[in-house]
């Protein structure tokens, strides 16, 4: 893959000729096979047209943090987030509710949950747990528990300069992808003080994979290019949630066959066999290899980016929701009873639910967690009549029912 610094940014390390040739040769092979991969995915979708009834799109990404007040303060102070919804605690001192509901130790306690809005796309849910045998390890991007949140920005150079001015840990970039299906995107990763990786991404003129007749990935640009509920110049909202899976083909197939997603973008592999690019760019072992990336979309809302890594120090442990690496993705459904009934016939472990919250600020929402075979929890959530907090909130959470849909591309557009 050919990568280079974006124009106007600070001088950055260039990829060596040897690395460029190595990744370029691998990319050529991957690109040659791409149409077959897309056709196979489309065929699988055509053969399995079902999807959960009323699935709208991603509602939020849930992230376990060591200290919820510190994490919330960081999101407010640095990214300009609003935090209109706080609720909890949740526990079951003598029973098994916590295991049955969210898959954690029965004595685990959630002291508090906060939901944040940044821009106009999926929200972020912060959870703090107290649990026996809690794993305090922050997973690397290459670990099975690795995950990140990617925000779309209209001007990545300005956005990166802002983050650096706020003292945020900044990895190598901005870096532009200039060859292959993902050509047209520019990225930069950051690490928060509480262990979460954040990515900025931009693709002002689209990406190479886009072609007439193909329904592309969803983009927060569809909801408008104005920056709201943020301090970052040009930040629009969450573009995708990325996480590492043991087998990317199997994970993508699950999203296609179970949730009715599509897989319009596949790329990779990507590696630096002799240099330090992988550590500088993604903070992983220098010899780590991204074997393949698949991006899937469902409904109207933030996409899911699936990574398959090979790394010398890779952890194969899936974090619990109560561990520091705990995370989940939540999709809004219009009728949760029908959606859950649909899922009961699919290859996924269903946890207790549907579970309705009937008091407090979050009253009005009903949830159900599921545990797919690739180790990241999936939640269905519904609040058809809103939630109690909305009566007094100055700025409500973003509602995925307000997302504008992606249409089949007819001619290339720039934005």
Buried (B, 14 or more C-beta within 10 A) or exposed (E): BBBBBBEEBEEBEEBEEEBBEBBBEBBEEBBEEBEEBBEBBBEBBEEEEEBBBBBBBBBBBBBBBBEBEBBBEBBBEBBBBBBBBBBBEBBBEEEEBBBBBBBBBBBBBBEBBBBBBBBBBBBBBBBBBBBEEBBEBBBBBBBBBBBBBBBBBBBBBBBBBBBBEBEBBBBBBBBBBBBBBBBBBBBBBBBBBBBBBBBBBBBBEBBBBBEEEBBBBBBBBBBEEEBBBBBBBBBBBBBBBBBBBBBBBBBBBBBBBBBBBBBBBBBBBBBBEEBEBBBBBBBBBBBBBBBBBBBBBBBBBBBBBBBBBBBEEBBEBBBBBBBBBBBBBBBBBBBBBEBBEBBEEBEBEEBBBBBEBEEBBBBBBBBBBBBBEBBBBBBBBBBBEEBBBBEEBEEBBBBBBEBBEBEEBEEEEEE
